[in-house]
Amino acid sequence: MACGTILHAGAIAGMVAGMNELRKITVQVSGDDLEAAQAYTGEGVTETVRAGLKKLASIRAQQNLLKLRGKVKFSLSVADLKYDRE
């Protein structure tokens, strides 16, 4: 159940991969900010904006998961987890 709780929190925070409805938007941003972001991503405007939105969703998921810290009990030991990888 603990794993299900973690997966549920990630899904709520927008971490489920897949194609959603696409929306066309118009935004006004500082030219310097956009150029800096594009230089960082190495991508065009659309991909840079998408990367920023995905990063925000990731931060939100991490914050939601941190709220569960100390509240989830794992039934597997470290040795069991290592064995499971093989």
PyMOL Python script that loads the backbone (N, CA, C, O; Angstrom):
from pymol import cmd

cmd.read_pdbstr("""\
ATOM      1  N   MET A   1       0.824  -1.203   0.000  1.00  0.00           N
ATOM      2  CA  MET A   1       0.000   0.000   0.000  1.00  0.00           C
ATOM      3  C   MET A   1       0.857   1.250   0.000  1.00  0.00           C
ATOM      4  O   MET A   1       0.464   2.267  -0.572  1.00  0.00           O
ATOM      5  N   ALA A   2       2.036   1.192   0.640  1.00  0.00           N
ATOM      6  CA  ALA A   2       2.902   2.368   0.692  1.00  0.00           C
ATOM      7  C   ALA A   2       3.324   2.789  -0.700  1.00  0.00           C
ATOM      8  O   ALA A   2       3.323   3.978  -1.020  1.00  0.00           O
ATOM      9  N   CYS A   3       3.681   1.832  -1.521  1.00  0.00           N
ATOM     10  CA  CYS A   3       4.087   2.148  -2.889  1.00  0.00           C
ATOM     11  C   CYS A   3       2.925   2.787  -3.649  1.00  0.00           C
ATOM     12  O   CYS A   3       3.113   3.743  -4.401  1.00  0.00           O
ATOM     13  N   GLY A   4       1.729   2.247  -3.443  1.00  0.00           N
ATOM     14  CA  GLY A   4       0.553   2.815  -4.084  1.00  0.00           C
ATOM     15  C   GLY A   4       0.310   4.252  -3.660  1.00  0.00           C
ATOM     16  O   GLY A   4      -0.104   5.083  -4.469  1.00  0.00           O
ATOM     17  N   THR A   5       0.566   4.542  -2.397  1.00  0.00           N
ATOM     18  CA  THR A   5       0.402   5.902  -1.884  1.00  0.00           C
ATOM     19  C   THR A   5       1.371   6.852  -2.569  1.00  0.00           C
ATOM     20  O   THR A   5       1.001   7.961  -2.955  1.00  0.00           O
ATOM     21  N   ILE A   6       2.611   6.409  -2.716  1.00  0.00           N
ATOM     22  CA  ILE A   6       3.624   7.246  -3.363  1.00  0.00           C
ATOM     23  C   ILE A   6       3.271   7.472  -4.825  1.00  0.00           C
ATOM     24  O   ILE A   6       3.369   8.593  -5.324  1.00  0.00           O
ATOM     25  N   LEU A   7       2.861   6.412  -5.512  1.00  0.00           N
ATOM     26  CA  LEU A   7       2.485   6.557  -6.920  1.00  0.00           C
ATOM     27  C   LEU A   7       1.280   7.477  -7.062  1.00  0.00           C
ATOM     28  O   LEU A   7       1.211   8.279  -7.993  1.00  0.00           O
ATOM     29  N   HIS A   8       0.343   7.359  -6.147  1.00  0.00           N
ATOM     30  CA  HIS A   8      -0.846   8.209  -6.182  1.00  0.00           C
ATOM     31  C   HIS A   8      -0.468   9.676  -6.012  1.00  0.00           C
ATOM     32  O   HIS A   8      -1.001  10.546  -6.701  1.00  0.00           O
ATOM     33  N   ALA A   9       0.457   9.945  -5.090  1.00  0.00           N
ATOM     34  CA  ALA A   9       0.893  11.326  -4.867  1.00  0.00           C
ATOM     35  C   ALA A   9       1.561  11.879  -6.115  1.00  0.00           C
ATOM     36  O   ALA A   9       1.348  13.038  -6.473  1.00  0.00           O
ATOM     37  N   GLY A  10       2.371  11.054  -6.782  1.00  0.00           N
ATOM     38  CA  GLY A  10       3.022  11.501  -8.003  1.00  0.00           C
ATOM     39  C   GLY A  10       2.024  11.779  -9.103  1.00  0.00           C
ATOM     40  O   GLY A  10       2.167  12.745  -9.852  1.00  0.00           O
ATOM     41  N   ALA A  11       1.009  10.932  -9.201  1.00  0.00           N
ATOM     42  CA  ALA A  11      -0.007  11.121 -10.236  1.00  0.00           C
ATOM     43  C   ALA A  11      -0.802  12.389  -9.991  1.00  0.00           C
ATOM     44  O   ALA A  11      -1.120  13.122 -10.927  1.00  0.00           O
ATOM     45  N   ILE A  12      -1.118  12.642  -8.743  1.00  0.00           N
ATOM     46  CA  ILE A  12      -1.877  13.849  -8.413  1.00  0.00           C
ATOM     47  C   ILE A  12      -1.073  15.087  -8.769  1.00  0.00           C
ATOM     48  O   ILE A  12      -1.638  16.095  -9.194  1.00  0.00           O
ATOM     49  N   ALA A  13       0.226  15.019  -8.601  1.00  0.00           N
ATOM     50  CA  ALA A  13       1.072  16.185  -8.835  1.00  0.00           C
ATOM     51  C   ALA A  13       1.421  16.357 -10.313  1.00  0.00           C
ATOM     52  O   ALA A  13       2.238  17.211 -10.658  1.00  0.00           O
ATOM     53  N   GLY A  14       0.825  15.570 -11.170  1.00  0.00           N
ATOM     54  CA  GLY A  14       1.030  15.771 -12.596  1.00  0.00           C
ATOM     55  C   GLY A  14       2.210  15.029 -13.171  1.00  0.00           C
ATOM     56  O   GLY A  14       2.755  15.437 -14.197  1.00  0.00           O
ATOM     57  N   MET A  15       2.613  13.964 -12.546  1.00  0.00           N
ATOM     58  CA  MET A  15       3.777  13.243 -13.019  1.00  0.00           C
ATOM     59  C   MET A  15       3.415  12.077 -13.940  1.00  0.00           C
ATOM     60  O   MET A  15       4.301  11.329 -14.354  1.00  0.00           O
ATOM     61  N   VAL A  16       2.169  11.913 -14.259  1.00  0.00           N
ATOM     62  CA  VAL A  16       1.767  10.845 -15.155  1.00  0.00           C
ATOM     63  C   VAL A  16       2.129  11.265 -16.573  1.00  0.00           C
ATOM     64  O   VAL A  16       1.708  12.321 -17.045  1.00  0.00           O
ATOM     65  N   ALA A  17       2.909  10.434 -17.242  1.00  0.00           N
ATOM     66  CA  ALA A  17       3.342  10.751 -18.594  1.00  0.00           C
ATOM     67  C   ALA A  17       2.219  10.453 -19.581  1.00  0.00           C
ATOM     68  O   ALA A  17       1.393   9.573 -19.341  1.00  0.00           O
ATOM     69  N   GLY A  18       2.191  11.170 -20.664  1.00  0.00           N
ATOM     70  CA  GLY A  18       1.205  10.920 -21.695  1.00  0.00           C
ATOM     71  C   GLY A  18       0.785  12.205 -22.374  1.00  0.00           C
ATOM     72  O   GLY A  18       1.114  13.305 -21.929  1.00  0.00           O
ATOM     73  N   MET A  19       0.064  12.044 -23.443  1.00  0.00           N
ATOM     74  CA  MET A  19      -0.404  13.205 -24.182  1.00  0.00           C
ATOM     75  C   MET A  19      -1.715  13.701 -23.587  1.00  0.00           C
ATOM     76  O   MET A  19      -2.685  12.954 -23.458  1.00  0.00           O
ATOM     77  N   ASN A  20      -1.717  14.928 -23.242  1.00  0.00           N
ATOM     78  CA  ASN A  20      -2.921  15.578 -22.758  1.00  0.00           C
ATOM     79  C   ASN A  20      -3.399  16.537 -23.830  1.00  0.00           C
ATOM     80  O   ASN A  20      -2.787  16.663 -24.891  1.00  0.00           O
ATOM     81  N   GLU A  21      -4.472  17.195 -23.546  1.00  0.00           N
ATOM     82  CA  GLU A  21      -4.996  18.203 -24.458  1.00  0.00           C
ATOM     83  C   GLU A  21      -3.936  19.293 -24.636  1.00  0.00           C
ATOM     84  O   GLU A  21      -3.390  19.800 -23.655  1.00  0.00           O
ATOM     85  N   LEU A  22      -3.652  19.643 -25.871  1.00  0.00           N
ATOM     86  CA  LEU A  22      -2.702  20.718 -26.140  1.00  0.00           C
ATOM     87  C   LEU A  22      -3.455  22.039 -26.174  1.00  0.00           C
ATOM     88  O   LEU A  22      -4.563  22.122 -26.704  1.00  0.00           O
ATOM     89  N   ARG A  23      -2.848  23.058 -25.608  1.00  0.00           N
ATOM     90  CA  ARG A  23      -3.446  24.383 -25.612  1.00  0.00           C
ATOM     91  C   ARG A  23      -2.447  25.367 -26.175  1.00  0.00           C
ATOM     92  O   ARG A  23      -1.266  25.330 -25.831  1.00  0.00           O
ATOM     93  N   LYS A  24      -2.907  26.227 -27.022  1.00  0.00           N
ATOM     94  CA  LYS A  24      -2.067  27.291 -27.555  1.00  0.00           C
ATOM     95  C   LYS A  24      -2.212  28.493 -26.627  1.00  0.00           C
ATOM     96  O   LYS A  24      -3.322  28.900 -26.281  1.00  0.00           O
ATOM     97  N   ILE A  25      -1.076  29.050 -26.232  1.00  0.00           N
ATOM     98  CA  ILE A  25      -1.104  30.179 -25.310  1.00  0.00           C
ATOM     99  C   ILE A  25      -0.258  31.316 -25.863  1.00  0.00           C
ATOM    100  O   ILE A  25       0.620  31.108 -26.701  1.00  0.00           O
ATOM    101  N   THR A  26      -0.533  32.488 -25.391  1.00  0.00           N
ATOM    102  CA  THR A  26       0.287  33.654 -25.703  1.00  0.00           C
ATOM    103  C   THR A  26       0.757  34.235 -24.379  1.00  0.00           C
ATOM    104  O   THR A  26      -0.050  34.538 -23.500  1.00  0.00           O
ATOM    105  N   VAL A  27       2.061  34.387 -24.244  1.00  0.00           N
ATOM    106  CA  VAL A  27       2.605  34.947 -23.007  1.00  0.00           C
ATOM    107  C   VAL A  27       3.602  36.037 -23.355  1.00  0.00           C
ATOM    108  O   VAL A  27       4.248  36.004 -24.403  1.00  0.00           O
ATOM    109  N   GLN A  28       3.710  36.989 -22.466  1.00  0.00           N
ATOM    110  CA  GLN A  28       4.720  38.024 -22.614  1.00  0.00           C
ATOM    111  C   GLN A  28       5.779  37.782 -21.556  1.00  0.00           C
ATOM    112  O   GLN A  28       5.488  37.750 -20.360  1.00  0.00           O
ATOM    113  N   VAL A  29       7.026  37.612 -22.016  1.00  0.00           N
ATOM    114  CA  VAL A  29       8.135  37.369 -21.101  1.00  0.00           C
ATOM    115  C   VAL A  29       9.283  38.295 -21.469  1.00  0.00           C
ATOM    116  O   VAL A  29       9.372  38.795 -22.590  1.00  0.00           O
ATOM    117  N   SER A  30      10.141  38.505 -20.516  1.00  0.00           N
ATOM    118  CA  SER A  30      11.330  39.312 -20.764  1.00  0.00           C
ATOM    119  C   SER A  30      12.205  38.605 -21.803  1.00  0.00           C
ATOM    120  O   SER A  30      12.430  37.398 -21.716  1.00  0.00           O
ATOM    121  N   GLY A  31      12.685  39.353 -22.766  1.00  0.00           N
ATOM    122  CA  GLY A  31      13.571  38.793 -23.786  1.00  0.00           C
ATOM    123  C   GLY A  31      14.821  38.194 -23.176  1.00  0.00           C
ATOM    124  O   GLY A  31      15.299  37.151 -23.621  1.00  0.00           O
ATOM    125  N   ASP A  32      15.352  38.853 -22.154  1.00  0.00           N
ATOM    126  CA  ASP A  32      16.550  38.340 -21.482  1.00  0.00           C
ATOM    127  C   ASP A  32      16.267  37.010 -20.787  1.00  0.00           C
ATOM    128  O   ASP A  32      17.073  36.082 -20.854  1.00  0.00           O
ATOM    129  N   ASP A  33      15.111  36.924 -20.120  1.00  0.00           N
ATOM    130  CA  ASP A  33      14.753  35.675 -19.435  1.00  0.00           C
ATOM    131  C   ASP A  33      14.587  34.531 -20.433  1.00  0.00           C
ATOM    132  O   ASP A  33      15.061  33.420 -20.197  1.00  0.00           O
ATOM    133  N   LEU A  34      13.914  34.810 -21.546  1.00  0.00           N
ATOM    134  CA  LEU A  34      13.692  33.781 -22.556  1.00  0.00           C
ATOM    135  C   LEU A  34      15.010  33.344 -23.181  1.00  0.00           C
ATOM    136  O   LEU A  34      15.241  32.149 -23.365  1.00  0.00           O
ATOM    137  N   GLU A  35      15.866  34.288 -23.505  1.00  0.00           N
ATOM    138  CA  GLU A  35      17.162  33.951 -24.095  1.00  0.00           C
ATOM    139  C   GLU A  35      17.996  33.115 -23.131  1.00  0.00           C
ATOM    140  O   GLU A  35      18.652  32.161 -23.548  1.00  0.00           O
ATOM    141  N   ALA A  36      17.976  33.463 -21.852  1.00  0.00           N
ATOM    142  CA  ALA A  36      18.738  32.710 -20.855  1.00  0.00           C
ATOM    143  C   ALA A  36      18.197  31.283 -20.731  1.00  0.00           C
ATOM    144  O   ALA A  36      18.962  30.322 -20.651  1.00  0.00           O
ATOM    145  N   ALA A  37      16.880  31.163 -20.716  1.00  0.00           N
ATOM    146  CA  ALA A  37      16.268  29.839 -20.601  1.00  0.00           C
ATOM    147  C   ALA A  37      16.563  28.996 -21.834  1.00  0.00           C
ATOM    148  O   ALA A  37      16.860  27.807 -21.717  1.00  0.00           O
ATOM    149  N   GLN A  38      16.483  29.601 -23.011  1.00  0.00           N
ATOM    150  CA  GLN A  38      16.775  28.871 -24.240  1.00  0.00           C
ATOM    151  C   GLN A  38      18.249  28.478 -24.310  1.00  0.00           C
ATOM    152  O   GLN A  38      18.577  27.404 -24.814  1.00  0.00           O
ATOM    153  N   ALA A  39      19.115  29.314 -23.824  1.00  0.00           N
ATOM    154  CA  ALA A  39      20.538  28.981 -23.806  1.00  0.00           C
ATOM    155  C   ALA A  39      20.766  27.777 -22.892  1.00  0.00           C
ATOM    156  O   ALA A  39      21.599  26.917 -23.182  1.00  0.00           O
ATOM    157  N   TYR A  40      20.030  27.723 -21.802  1.00  0.00           N
ATOM    158  CA  TYR A  40      20.160  26.611 -20.858  1.00  0.00           C
ATOM    159  C   TYR A  40      19.636  25.311 -21.462  1.00  0.00           C
ATOM    160  O   TYR A  40      20.292  24.273 -21.367  1.00  0.00           O
ATOM    161  N   THR A  41      18.441  25.363 -22.089  1.00  0.00           N
ATOM    162  CA  THR A  41      17.840  24.145 -22.629  1.00  0.00           C
ATOM    163  C   THR A  41      18.427  23.761 -23.979  1.00  0.00           C
ATOM    164  O   THR A  41      18.443  22.585 -24.341  1.00  0.00           O
ATOM    165  N   GLY A  42      18.907  24.746 -24.719  1.00  0.00           N
ATOM    166  CA  GLY A  42      19.386  24.466 -26.070  1.00  0.00           C
ATOM    167  C   GLY A  42      18.255  24.177 -27.033  1.00  0.00           C
ATOM    168  O   GLY A  42      18.474  23.596 -28.096  1.00  0.00           O
ATOM    169  N   GLU A  43      17.058  24.573 -26.675  1.00  0.00           N
ATOM    170  CA  GLU A  43      15.861  24.296 -27.474  1.00  0.00           C
ATOM    171  C   GLU A  43      15.199  25.594 -27.909  1.00  0.00           C
ATOM    172  O   GLU A  43      15.618  26.684 -27.518  1.00  0.00           O
ATOM    173  N   GLY A  44      14.158  25.461 -28.723  1.00  0.00           N
ATOM    174  CA  GLY A  44      13.380  26.607 -29.162  1.00  0.00           C
ATOM    175  C   GLY A  44      12.430  27.077 -28.067  1.00  0.00           C
ATOM    176  O   GLY A  44      12.438  26.554 -26.952  1.00  0.00           O
ATOM    177  N   VAL A  45      11.623  28.062 -28.398  1.00  0.00           N
ATOM    178  CA  VAL A  45      10.719  28.665 -27.420  1.00  0.00           C
ATOM    179  C   VAL A  45       9.730  27.642 -26.866  1.00  0.00           C
ATOM    180  O   VAL A  45       9.581  27.529 -25.649  1.00  0.00           O
ATOM    181  N   THR A  46       9.056  26.897 -27.737  1.00  0.00           N
ATOM    182  CA  THR A  46       8.035  25.949 -27.294  1.00  0.00           C
ATOM    183  C   THR A  46       8.617  24.905 -26.351  1.00  0.00           C
ATOM    184  O   THR A  46       8.066  24.663 -25.277  1.00  0.00           O
ATOM    185  N   GLU A  47       9.720  24.289 -26.741  1.00  0.00           N
ATOM    186  CA  GLU A  47      10.323  23.247 -25.903  1.00  0.00           C
ATOM    187  C   GLU A  47      10.859  23.823 -24.596  1.00  0.00           C
ATOM    188  O   GLU A  47      10.827  23.151 -23.566  1.00  0.00           O
ATOM    189  N   THR A  48      11.347  25.054 -24.630  1.00  0.00           N
ATOM    190  CA  THR A  48      11.835  25.689 -23.407  1.00  0.00           C
ATOM    191  C   THR A  48      10.691  25.937 -22.437  1.00  0.00           C
ATOM    192  O   THR A  48      10.829  25.688 -21.239  1.00  0.00           O
ATOM    193  N   VAL A  49       9.566  26.424 -22.941  1.00  0.00           N
ATOM    194  CA  VAL A  49       8.393  26.650 -22.086  1.00  0.00           C
ATOM    195  C   VAL A  49       7.894  25.323 -21.536  1.00  0.00           C
ATOM    196  O   VAL A  49       7.568  25.233 -20.353  1.00  0.00           O
ATOM    197  N   ARG A  50       7.827  24.285 -22.375  1.00  0.00           N
ATOM    198  CA  ARG A  50       7.390  22.960 -21.905  1.00  0.00           C
ATOM    199  C   ARG A  50       8.317  22.446 -20.807  1.00  0.00           C
ATOM    200  O   ARG A  50       7.854  21.894 -19.809  1.00  0.00           O
ATOM    201  N   ALA A  51       9.622  22.626 -20.989  1.00  0.00           N
ATOM    202  CA  ALA A  51      10.588  22.176 -19.983  1.00  0.00           C
ATOM    203  C   ALA A  51      10.356  22.894 -18.656  1.00  0.00           C
ATOM    204  O   ALA A  51      10.432  22.278 -17.593  1.00  0.00           O
ATOM    205  N   GLY A  52      10.077  24.187 -18.715  1.00  0.00           N
ATOM    206  CA  GLY A  52       9.806  24.950 -17.498  1.00  0.00           C
ATOM    207  C   GLY A  52       8.553  24.475 -16.792  1.00  0.00           C
ATOM    208  O   GLY A  52       8.537  24.365 -15.566  1.00  0.00           O
ATOM    209  N   LEU A  53       7.496  24.189 -17.553  1.00  0.00           N
ATOM    210  CA  LEU A  53       6.253  23.708 -16.959  1.00  0.00           C
ATOM    211  C   LEU A  53       6.432  22.322 -16.342  1.00  0.00           C
ATOM    212  O   LEU A  53       5.894  22.036 -15.272  1.00  0.00           O
ATOM    213  N   LYS A  54       7.194  21.465 -17.027  1.00  0.00           N
ATOM    214  CA  LYS A  54       7.469  20.134 -16.476  1.00  0.00           C
ATOM    215  C   LYS A  54       8.281  20.238 -15.191  1.00  0.00           C
ATOM    216  O   LYS A  54       8.058  19.475 -14.252  1.00  0.00           O
ATOM    217  N   LYS A  55       9.211  21.168 -15.146  1.00  0.00           N
ATOM    218  CA  LYS A  55      10.024  21.364 -13.944  1.00  0.00           C
ATOM    219  C   LYS A  55       9.142  21.801 -12.773  1.00  0.00           C
ATOM    220  O   LYS A  55       9.318  21.319 -11.654  1.00  0.00           O
ATOM    221  N   LEU A  56       8.210  22.695 -13.021  1.00  0.00           N
ATOM    222  CA  LEU A  56       7.298  23.123 -11.962  1.00  0.00           C
ATOM    223  C   LEU A  56       6.438  21.963 -11.460  1.00  0.00           C
ATOM    224  O   LEU A  56       6.210  21.836 -10.257  1.00  0.00           O
ATOM    225  N   ALA A  57       5.962  21.117 -12.375  1.00  0.00           N
ATOM    226  CA  ALA A  57       5.180  19.945 -11.971  1.00  0.00           C
ATOM    227  C   ALA A  57       6.034  18.994 -11.149  1.00  0.00           C
ATOM    228  O   ALA A  57       5.549  18.399 -10.187  1.00  0.00           O
ATOM    229  N   SER A  58       7.300  18.847 -11.518  1.00  0.00           N
ATOM    230  CA  SER A  58       8.219  17.984 -10.785  1.00  0.00           C
ATOM    231  C   SER A  58       8.459  18.513  -9.371  1.00  0.00           C
ATOM    232  O   SER A  58       8.480  17.746  -8.409  1.00  0.00           O
ATOM    233  N   ILE A  59       8.635  19.810  -9.255  1.00  0.00           N
ATOM    234  CA  ILE A  59       8.843  20.420  -7.937  1.00  0.00           C
ATOM    235  C   ILE A  59       7.620  20.192  -7.054  1.00  0.00           C
ATOM    236  O   ILE A  59       7.754  19.882  -5.870  1.00  0.00           O
ATOM    237  N   ARG A  60       6.442  20.344  -7.625  1.00  0.00           N
ATOM    238  CA  ARG A  60       5.213  20.138  -6.852  1.00  0.00           C
ATOM    239  C   ARG A  60       5.111  18.685  -6.394  1.00  0.00           C
ATOM    240  O   ARG A  60       4.730  18.425  -5.252  1.00  0.00           O
ATOM    241  N   ALA A  61       5.444  17.743  -7.261  1.00  0.00           N
ATOM    242  CA  ALA A  61       5.407  16.325  -6.894  1.00  0.00           C
ATOM    243  C   ALA A  61       6.394  16.047  -5.768  1.00  0.00           C
ATOM    244  O   ALA A  61       6.079  15.314  -4.831  1.00  0.00           O
ATOM    245  N   GLN A  62       7.581  16.626  -5.856  1.00  0.00           N
ATOM    246  CA  GLN A  62       8.584  16.433  -4.807  1.00  0.00           C
ATOM    247  C   GLN A  62       8.088  16.996  -3.469  1.00  0.00           C
ATOM    248  O   GLN A  62       8.292  16.382  -2.422  1.00  0.00           O
ATOM    249  N   GLN A  63       7.448  18.143  -3.506  1.00  0.00           N
ATOM    250  CA  GLN A  63       6.919  18.738  -2.280  1.00  0.00           C
ATOM    251  C   GLN A  63       5.835  17.851  -1.668  1.00  0.00           C
ATOM    252  O   GLN A  63       5.782  17.671  -0.451  1.00  0.00           O
ATOM    253  N   ASN A  64       4.969  17.298  -2.526  1.00  0.00           N
ATOM    254  CA  ASN A  64       3.911  16.413  -2.034  1.00  0.00           C
ATOM    255  C   ASN A  64       4.495  15.134  -1.446  1.00  0.00           C
ATOM    256  O   ASN A  64       4.005  14.632  -0.435  1.00  0.00           O
ATOM    257  N   LEU A  65       5.534  14.612  -2.074  1.00  0.00           N
ATOM    258  CA  LEU A  65       6.167  13.402  -1.552  1.00  0.00           C
ATOM    259  C   LEU A  65       6.889  13.684  -0.235  1.00  0.00           C
ATOM    260  O   LEU A  65       6.916  12.832   0.653  1.00  0.00           O
ATOM    261  N   LEU A  66       7.468  14.867  -0.107  1.00  0.00           N
ATOM    262  CA  LEU A  66       8.134  15.217   1.141  1.00  0.00           C
ATOM    263  C   LEU A  66       7.148  15.281   2.310  1.00  0.00           C
ATOM    264  O   LEU A  66       7.525  15.036   3.456  1.00  0.00           O
ATOM    265  N   LYS A  67       5.900  15.608   2.023  1.00  0.00           N
ATOM    266  CA  LYS A  67       4.877  15.634   3.072  1.00  0.00           C
ATOM    267  C   LYS A  67       4.644  14.234   3.644  1.00  0.00           C
ATOM    268  O   LYS A  67       4.186  14.092   4.777  1.00  0.00           O
ATOM    269  N   LEU A  68       4.963  13.198   2.854  1.00  0.00           N
ATOM    270  CA  LEU A  68       4.790  11.816   3.300  1.00  0.00           C
ATOM    271  C   LEU A  68       5.992  11.305   4.088  1.00  0.00           C
ATOM    272  O   LEU A  68       5.956  10.199   4.625  1.00  0.00           O
ATOM    273  N   ARG A  69       7.041  12.096   4.158  1.00  0.00           N
ATOM    274  CA  ARG A  69       8.270  11.669   4.833  1.00  0.00           C
ATOM    275  C   ARG A  69       7.972  11.233   6.264  1.00  0.00           C
ATOM    276  O   ARG A  69       7.370  11.968   7.047  1.00  0.00           O
ATOM    277  N   GLY A  70       8.413  10.011   6.584  1.00  0.00           N
ATOM    278  CA  GLY A  70       8.211   9.460   7.914  1.00  0.00           C
ATOM    279  C   GLY A  70       6.836   8.858   8.135  1.00  0.00           C
ATOM    280  O   GLY A  70       6.576   8.304   9.203  1.00  0.00           O
ATOM    281  N   LYS A  71       5.948   8.952   7.152  1.00  0.00           N
ATOM    282  CA  LYS A  71       4.591   8.438   7.306  1.00  0.00           C
ATOM    283  C   LYS A  71       4.367   7.132   6.567  1.00  0.00           C
ATOM    284  O   LYS A  71       3.339   6.481   6.753  1.00  0.00           O
ATOM    285  N   VAL A  72       5.329   6.740   5.724  1.00  0.00           N
ATOM    286  CA  VAL A  72       5.192   5.530   4.917  1.00  0.00           C
ATOM    287  C   VAL A  72       6.113   4.469   5.491  1.00  0.00           C
ATOM    288  O   VAL A  72       7.307   4.705   5.680  1.00  0.00           O
ATOM    289  N   LYS A  73       5.554   3.303   5.767  1.00  0.00           N
ATOM    290  CA  LYS A  73       6.348   2.199   6.296  1.00  0.00           C
ATOM    291  C   LYS A  73       6.617   1.215   5.166  1.00  0.00           C
ATOM    292  O   LYS A  73       5.703   0.801   4.453  1.00  0.00           O
ATOM    293  N   PHE A  74       7.885   0.847   5.014  1.00  0.00           N
ATOM    294  CA  PHE A  74       8.269  -0.107   3.984  1.00  0.00           C
ATOM    295  C   PHE A  74       8.362  -1.495   4.588  1.00  0.00           C
ATOM    296  O   PHE A  74       8.873  -1.664   5.695  1.00  0.00           O
ATOM    297  N   SER A  75       7.871  -2.485   3.865  1.00  0.00           N
ATOM    298  CA  SER A  75       7.893  -3.847   4.370  1.00  0.00           C
ATOM    299  C   SER A  75       9.126  -4.610   3.896  1.00  0.00           C
ATOM    300  O   SER A  75       9.366  -5.725   4.359  1.00  0.00           O
ATOM    301  N   LEU A  76       9.907  -4.044   2.991  1.00  0.00           N
ATOM    302  CA  LEU A  76      11.096  -4.708   2.477  1.00  0.00           C
ATOM    303  C   LEU A  76      12.345  -4.142   3.131  1.00  0.00           C
ATOM    304  O   LEU A  76      12.435  -2.948   3.418  1.00  0.00           O
ATOM    305  N   SER A  77      13.299  -5.023   3.356  1.00  0.00           N
ATOM    306  CA  SER A  77      14.581  -4.574   3.889  1.00  0.00           C
ATOM    307  C   SER A  77      15.465  -4.127   2.727  1.00  0.00           C
ATOM    308  O   SER A  77      15.129  -4.339   1.562  1.00  0.00           O
ATOM    309  N   VAL A  78      16.586  -3.514   3.053  1.00  0.00           N
ATOM    310  CA  VAL A  78      17.538  -3.097   2.024  1.00  0.00           C
ATOM    311  C   VAL A  78      18.039  -4.316   1.256  1.00  0.00           C
ATOM    312  O   VAL A  78      18.194  -4.262   0.036  1.00  0.00           O
ATOM    313  N   ALA A  79      18.289  -5.404   1.962  1.00  0.00           N
ATOM    314  CA  ALA A  79      18.749  -6.637   1.313  1.00  0.00           C
ATOM    315  C   ALA A  79      17.699  -7.155   0.334  1.00  0.00           C
ATOM    316  O   ALA A  79      18.040  -7.603  -0.760  1.00  0.00           O
ATOM    317  N   ASP A  80      16.422  -7.098   0.720  1.00  0.00           N
ATOM    318  CA  ASP A  80      15.349  -7.535  -0.175  1.00  0.00           C
ATOM    319  C   ASP A  80      15.278  -6.663  -1.421  1.00  0.00           C
ATOM    320  O   ASP A  80      15.059  -7.170  -2.520  1.00  0.00           O
ATOM    321  N   LEU A  81      15.461  -5.358  -1.258  1.00  0.00           N
ATOM    322  CA  LEU A  81      15.429  -4.455  -2.400  1.00  0.00           C
ATOM    323  C   LEU A  81      16.576  -4.744  -3.354  1.00  0.00           C
ATOM    324  O   LEU A  81      16.389  -4.731  -4.570  1.00  0.00           O
ATOM    325  N   LYS A  82      17.757  -5.003  -2.815  1.00  0.00           N
ATOM    326  CA  LYS A  82      18.903  -5.328  -3.654  1.00  0.00           C
ATOM    327  C   LYS A  82      18.673  -6.641  -4.388  1.00  0.00           C
ATOM    328  O   LYS A  82      19.002  -6.755  -5.569  1.00  0.00           O
ATOM    329  N   TYR A  83      18.109  -7.636  -3.699  1.00  0.00           N
ATOM    330  CA  TYR A  83      17.831  -8.922  -4.316  1.00  0.00           C
ATOM    331  C   TYR A  83      16.821  -8.761  -5.442  1.00  0.00           C
ATOM    332  O   TYR A  83      16.931  -9.432  -6.468  1.00  0.00           O
ATOM    333  N   ASP A  84      15.849  -7.892  -5.270  1.00  0.00           N
ATOM    334  CA  ASP A  84      14.800  -7.659  -6.257  1.00  0.00           C
ATOM    335  C   ASP A  84      15.361  -7.104  -7.560  1.00  0.00           C
ATOM    336  O   ASP A  84      14.763  -7.307  -8.617  1.00  0.00           O
ATOM    337  N   ARG A  85      16.488  -6.412  -7.513  1.00  0.00           N
ATOM    338  CA  ARG A  85      17.093  -5.837  -8.723  1.00  0.00           C
ATOM    339  C   ARG A  85      17.677  -6.901  -9.639  1.00  0.00           C
ATOM    340  O   ARG A  85      17.734  -6.721 -10.855  1.00  0.00           O
ATOM    341  N   GLU A  86      18.108  -7.999  -9.054  1.00  0.00           N
ATOM    342  CA  GLU A  86      18.809  -9.033  -9.831  1.00  0.00           C
ATOM    343  C   GLU A  86      17.907  -9.837 -10.683  1.00  0.00           C
ATOM    344  O   GLU A  86      18.364 -10.738 -11.387  1.00  0.00           O
TER     345      GLU A  86
END
""", "prot")
cmd.dss("prot")
cmd.show_as("cartoon", "prot")
cmd.util.cbc("prot")
cmd.orient("prot")
